[in-house]
Amino acid sequence: MEEKRRSKRLDLEVTVQLERLAQGDITTVKLMKVDVSDLSSTGMGFISTVPLEIGTVYDTKIQIWTKEVIPAIIRIVRCERVEEGKYNCGATFVGLTESDQLKINIYQMLNPE
């Protein structure tokens, strides 16, 4: 399988809080938590207990390894059922500050695989 990522991903055990950004007056998921499986400066992979629609946008709060919480806006690009009640999802960052991207990049440099 061809690697499509533009950035090295980090394997982390952190939880992210997602809040769907409504389109009009329709909001299907108000607030939920997911378990992050990997994180890079361009996106993240995570396990969700509900399927997420591809193309939907979420406001997130990611607690990183320093225990700091960074805000980001993500767009769902992949969501596949892996077992009953578990969905493997992928998202790209569409709103992440340069300083927060830098924090992820510095962690990658300090923690090579």
WOHUQUI-V176142 format. One record per run of one state. SS is the DSSP state (H for helix, E for strand, L for the rest). FROM is the first residue (numbers start at 1). TO is the last residue. Records with the same first field share a line. If there is no record, write none. Layout:
SS->FROM-TO / FROM-TO
This chain:
L->1-9 / 11-13 / 21-22 / 24-25 / 27-31 / 40-42 / 49-56 / 64-68 / 84-85 / 96-97 / 111-113
E->10-10 / 14-20 / 23-23 / 26-26 / 32-39 / 43-48 / 57-63 / 69-83 / 86-95
H->98-110
